[in-house]
Amino acid sequence: MGSSLLMSAVTSVVSPAIKRKAFGFISLSHYRPLMSKLWLSYRSRVGSNPGNLSCCNSHADDDMNALFQILPCDLRETLLCDPNQDQLVEVILDFGCLPQAHYLDDSCRRYLRNTEVSMEEIQCVLKAIGQFGGDNRAGIEGTLHRISAIRNRKGKVIGLTCRVGRARGQIDMVRDLLDFGESILFVGRPGVGKTTVVREISRVLSDELHKRVVIVDTSNEIGGGDIPHPAIGGARRLQVPNPSMQHQVMIEAVENHMPEVIIVDEIGTESEVHACRTIAERGVMLIGTAHGEQLENIIKNPTLSDLIGGVLTVTLSDQEARIRNCSKSVLERKAPSPFPFLIEINERHYWVVHRTERSVDALLWGKKPLVEVL
């Protein structure tokens, strides 16, 4: 940040000289006055207090500082000085184990020190965060970070996963799909960035496309605490009292708040899948996420398969089986999909876009679907 401010100062001083064509090689007699100008310009941007540099950071950087503040002092200092801070995914604190940090595109975890985490350190973190919900998740007020607990058999917290919540995601690759107004299902493994993507989509749909957007926020992970985070733009948000009630809140959002778009994260139960179908049949655009590596995982998952139209076994006539050159018992899609588009997020910058029904039919017929790779 300091270097970017200094470059800005250099530009403000040197550019006018270039425009006047008064810039040439700098002699020693001109060097000191020029540096004085640069320093004054730099200080005017930073202020008299060097600590103000942190105030020049983006909102996401301020959120990172909020996460670091709840950690033990030595871990906080280590992470604040980490040059790969913007790649941090999560910090893991398990009682009696070495503290670890996990980074993007990093297959191994890095140990933050050579001494184990104590119960006193875990208790200090617990005092600094909100209460855990029924899904063992809590947050830090005003941020998008998520703290998840691991408990022993007696219910005592003995481990914490402190996961970084990013304010902005990259959705340029699918920006044109949002203009269609069609529902989109994002599929990917945990930690690949699905929640960050739908958070940014909520901002784009509400602020840029001027849609009435309602987020069903089960763990306050999309929109933060009671005061919605600026990252979701003008979208409204319904909190879910208990994870098992998510499907009820989804229907409530449609019936009570007249949304044009509903956004829901981590669709994972039959009741939530049924709610998705109901919402789609009422003409509301859906943006959802589900766990899975590829479209094939959703097809084979009996709980989630209705998200892509469902699958049933059909017995063909002898003539039809000969025409298709297949056995008499085959799998077919049983209904239209509530999500016309399905996007596999294999990596943060490697997405595969499916026309859901066309791809499902091709896979069930044993063919390769036509997809768009982003």
N, C-alpha and C positions, 0 to 999 in steps of 0.2 A: 504493500500500500504506500509506504514511504517513497519507494522508487517511482511509482506512478505519479504521485503528487509532485515530485521533483521534476519529472519530465514535463508535467503540465506547466510548472514554473519556467522551465527552460523555454518552452514554446512561446509563453506569453512575453518573454523578454526578447528572444532572438527573432521570432517571426516578424515583428514590425521592422526590425533592422533589415531583414531580407527583402521585405516589400519596398523599403526605401532604397534598396540596392546599396546599403551602407555597410554591409557585412563583408568582411574579408578576413585575412589572417589576423589573429589577436596578438598584439604586442604585449610585452610585460606591463607597460604603463597602463594599458586598457584592461588588463586581466582582473586587477583587484576591484575596480568600480563595477565591472560586469558581474563578478561573483557576489558583490554586495546586493546588487539588484535581484539576482537569483535567490539569494537567501531571504530577502525581504518578501519576495513574491511567495516563496515556499512557506514562510512563517505565517503569512496572511491566510494561507489555505489551511494550515494545521492549527494555528493558534499558538499562544505562548506556552501552553502545556503540552509536552510531547505525548502525554497520555491520551490527548484528543485524537490521536491516530486511530484508536479503536472506535471512536465515535464516527469516523469516516467510513467504517466498514458497512457493508450491506446489512439488511435486516437479518439475513440468514446467518451472518457472522455473529451478530448480537445473540442470536439463538444458540450458537455454539458455545459462547461464553456462559450462557445460562446453564447449559448442560454441564460444563466443566466445573461450575461453582458447587455442584452437589457432590462432586467426587472428592476423595481424600487429597490433601494438599499436594503431596508429592506427585500423584498421578495428574493432578491439574496442571502443575508446572511442566511436566513432561509433554502433555498434549498441547499446551499453549505454545510450546517451542517447536512442535512437530511441523516440518515443512509440508507433510502430506495431510495436513488437517482437513483440507477440503475433500479428501478421499475417504475419510473415516466413515464407517458404517455403524459400528457398535462397540461398546466397552463392556466387558464381561467381568463381574465380580462374584466369585464363588467362594464361600467360606472354606478356609484351609487350602486354597489353591492360589496360584500366581495370577494376578490380574492380567487380562488380555485385551488387545484391540484388534479389530477386524477391519480391513480396508477393501475398497473396490478393487476388482481385478487382482486380488491377492489370495492365493489358494491357502496360505498358511496364516495362522494368527501370530501376532507379535506380543511378547511378554513385555509389560511396562515396568517391571522391577523384579528383583530376585527374592522378595519376601512375600509370604502368603497374605491373603486378605483375612483380616480379623473380624470377629462378630461386632466389635465396637464400630468398625468402619462401615459395616452394612447398616447398623442401627442409625448412624449419623446420616447416611443417604436417605433412609426411610423417613427421618424427621424433616428432610428438606423437600419432600415431594408430597403429592396429594394421596388420598386414600386409594387403595386398590379396589377395582370392581370385581364382579363375579368371574371375569375372565383373567384375573390376576394381572391386570394392566393398570398403570397409573401414568400421569403426565406431569409436566412442569407448566404451571399456569403461564399463558401468554406465548407458549412455544408449541412446536409440532413434535417434540421428542417423546418417545414412548419408553416407559420403564416397565419391564415384565419381571415377575417374581417367580422364584422356585422355592417351594416349601418342603419341609420334612413331614413325616407322618403325623406329627402333632400340630401341623399348621403354621409352624414358625418359619419365617423367611430366612433361607440360608444361601440364596443366590439371586443375583440381579443381572438382567440384560438391559443395558442402557443404549437404546437404539436412536440414531440420529434421524431427525425429521427434516427433510429439505423443503425450502419454501417454493422453489421453482424446479420444474422438470422440462425436458425437451419433448415438445409435441409437434414440432414443425413437420415431422414426417407424416402426421395424420391430420394436419390442420384442414386440408381440403375435405376430409371425410365428415368433419363436424358440420360443414355447410349443407350436407345432404339431409341432416336431421334424422338419420337412421341410428338405431341402437347399436352399441359396440360393447363386446365382451373382451376384456384383456385377460390373457392366461399366461402364467409364469410361475416359476418356483419362488419360495419365500426369499425376500431380500433383493429381488431383481429390479425393484423400482415401480411396481404397479401403483401403489398408493400415491407416490409423488406424481405420477402421470395423471391420475384422475383428479388430483388436487389442482393441477395446472389447467386441466380441461374445464373444471368448474369455474375457474377465473375467466377463461377465454369465452365460454358460453354465456356467462352472466354479464361480463363487462364489455366484451368486443362484439358478440352476436346478440346481446340484449335479450337473452332468454330468461324466463322465470325458472331458476334452478333451485332444487331442494336436495340437500345432502342428508342421507341417513347415516349418521356417524356413530357407529357402535361403541368404539373405544376412545372417541374424541381424537382419533389419530389423523383424520383428514383436516379438521378445522381447529384443533387445539382445545382450550378450556371453554369456560362459559362465554367469554367474549371471543367471537370468531376471529381467527387469524387473518391478517390482510391477504395471505396467499390464496384464499378462496374467492377473493373479489367480492362481488355483490350477492353471491349465493347465500341462501338461507340454510339453516342446519337444524335437524331434529336429532337430539341425543337419545340414546337407547338405554333405558334403566337397567336392562339385563340382556346379555347376548341372545338368550333364548327368545326374546321378544322382537328381534330385528324384523321378522316378517310382518308382525302386526304394525310396527311403525312405518314400514314401507307402504302398506295399504292406507294407513292414516294420512300419510303425506299426500297421496292422490286425492283422497276424499275431502280433506280439510283445507288444503293450501293451493289448489289449482296449479300445480307445476307444469311446465312444458318439458322439463328434464328432471329425472331423478338419478342421483348418483349413489351407488351402494358398493361398499368394499367387502371383499372376502365372502362371497356367496358360498355357503357350504352345507346347507341342510335342505331336506325335501320341502319344508314349508317355505323357505326363502326362494327356492326354485319355482314353486307354485305361485308365489307372490310376483315373481318376475313375469311369468306368463300372464297373470291377471293384469298387471300394469301395462304390458305391451298391447294387450287386447283393448285397452282403454285409450290407445293412441298417444301415450306418453313416451318420449324418448328415454331410453335407459342407458346409463354408462355403468358397467359393473366389472368386477374382477373375481377371478377364481384361481385356485391353486392347480397347477399342472404344467408339465413341460411342453406339451403339444396338443393339438386338436384331438389326436387319437386318445389321449388320456381322458378327455371329457367324454368321448364316445363310450369308452370302456367303464366309466365310473357310473354305477347304477343310480347314485344319488344326484349327480349333476347332468346326466345325459339329456334330460329334458331341456336344458339350456340351449342345446343345439337341435331340438326337435324330437328327441327321444328315438329309441331303437326298438324294433320288434322283429320277431321271427315270422317269416311268411313262407307258406308252402306253395310252390309254383306247380302249374300243370306240366305234364310231360312235354308238350309242345313248347311252352315258354322256357323250360329248362334247357331244351335243345337249342333254342334260338340264342339264349344267353351263354350256352356252353358252360353250365354250372350245375351244382346239385339242386335238388328240388326244394331244400330248406335254405333260405337265404335271409340275411339281415337287411332291413330297409328302414329308412327314416319314417316315423309314424305321424309327424305333424310339422307345421312350419316352425322355424326357430324364432324365439322372441328377440334374438340378436342377429340381424342381417349380416353384420360384420363381426369376425372374430380375429383378434390380433395376438399372435404368440410373441411374448417378450422373452427371447432367448438370452439376450444380453441387453445392457442398457442402450446400446446403439445398434442393435441387430434385431429387427422386428420382421415378422412374417404376417401378411394380411390375407385373410381368407374371406371369400364370399361364403358364408357359413353353410347354407343349404347345398350349394353346388359342390363344395369340398367334402361335405359329409357323404353325399350321394356317391361321389367318386371313390372315396375310401371304402365305403361299404361294397362297392362293385369291384374292389381290388385294383383300382386305378390310382395313379398319382394325380392329386388335385392341381389345378392351375392357381398359383399364388403370386403375390407381389412381395418381393423382398426389399425392405427399407433399411 
